[in-house]
Amino acid sequence: MLHGAGALKTEREAESIVIIYLEHMDRRLSTDLMDSQNGDYVNLKDAESPQLGMFDKPLPCCGCGIGWCSLLLGFACPLIWYYATILYFRRYYHKDPRERDGLVANTVAALIFTIAVIITVVVIGSLKLAGGNHH
């Protein structure tokens, strides 16, 4: 920390810079407020890309989207994973690309679940056949 006249000069310079910045921000905010009161609003949609404002609305299912919500509910009822897989293959994500990741996760979950069921059925079937041959 500087001592003496140099420190006082530096502190005064810092204070004046802060004051100038705050006055600038105050003027900028007041002009923004005046513009909005005059009805001069900024258009969120782009003339060249009308879908730009499309993603301002939240996703369905508590904001998570159908895909992620289906993934969570699929642990209670795995058939939901297959429903979401159908949505993925029917390209539901073209309506809202934010849904794609969740729908892909459901497709992977449905695939893993199907493989697990097939392995379980094969193992149980082979155990029954092996148990039936010992008599």
N, C-alpha and C positions, 0 to 999 in steps of 0.2 A: 504494500500500500504506500502511496506517495505521501510525503509530509510537506507541510509548508505551503507556499504560494502556488506551486505546481499542482498540488493535489486539489486546492480550491478551484483553480482554473479548470482542471479536468472535470471535477464534479459539476461545475457550472455549465461546461460544454455538454456534458451528458444530460443534464436536466433540460437544457435548451433543445437538444436533439429530440428528447422524449416529448417535450411540449409541442414542437413543430410537427412531429409525427401524429400526435393525438389530434391536433387541429386539422391536419390533412384528412385523417380518418373521419372526423366529425363532419367536415365539409362534404366528403364523399358520401357518407351515409345520408346526410340531409338532402343531397341531390338525388340519391336513389329513392328516398321517400317522396320527394316532390314528383319524380317521374312516375311513380306508381299511383300517386294521387291524381295525376293528370290523365291516367289511363294508358300510359305508355308501358305496356308489359312486354316482356321478352317471350317470344314464341318458342316453346320447348320442342316443337316438331320441326324437322328440317324439310324444306321444300323438295329437295332431291331424294330424301329417304323418309317417306311418311310413317314407316314402322319405328322410327326413333323413339317416339313417345309411348310406344306400346308397352315397354317394360317398366313404366312408372307405377303400374298397379301391382299389388302383391300377388304371390302365387296362391292357388287354392289350398285347402287342407292346412289351415293354421300358418300359412306362409311358407311351409316346407315344400309344397308341390305334391302332386299326385304320386310321383315316383318314390320320393323318400318316405312319404306317409304309408304307401303300400308296402315298402320294404319293412318298416317297423311292424305294421299290422300282420305281415306275412309270417312272423314268428309265432303268432297265435293261430293263424289259418293260412297254411302255405298255398292254398289255391289262389290267394290274392296275388302271389308272385307270378302265377301263370297269366292272370288277367292283365297285369302290368306288362308282361312280356308281349302279350297280344297287342297292347297299346303301342309298345315300342316298334314291333314289326309293321304295324299299320301307320307308322310315322306320325304319331300324335305330337311328337316334339316339334313338328313344323309349325304348329300353332304358337308354341312358346319354346324356344331353344333352351331355356333354363330348366326344362323338364327332362332333358335328355340324360343327364348323369344319373338321376334317380331311377329312370326306366332301365338304363343299362345295368345298374346295380341289381334291380329285380330280375333281369334276365340271367345274370350270373348266379344269383341266389336260387332261381328255379332250376338252373342246370346242375348246381351242386346238390340240391335236394333230390333231383331225379336220379343222379348217379348214386347217392346214398341209399335211396329206396331200392334201386336195382341191385346193389351190392347186398343189402339186407335180405332181399327176397332170395337171391342166389345162395347166400350162406344158410338161411333157414331151410331152404329147399334141400340143400346138400346134407344138412344135419338130419333132416327127416329121412332122407334116402339112406344115409349111413346108419341111422338108428333102426330102420326097418329091415336091413339086411342081416343084422345080428341075431334075429329070431330063428 
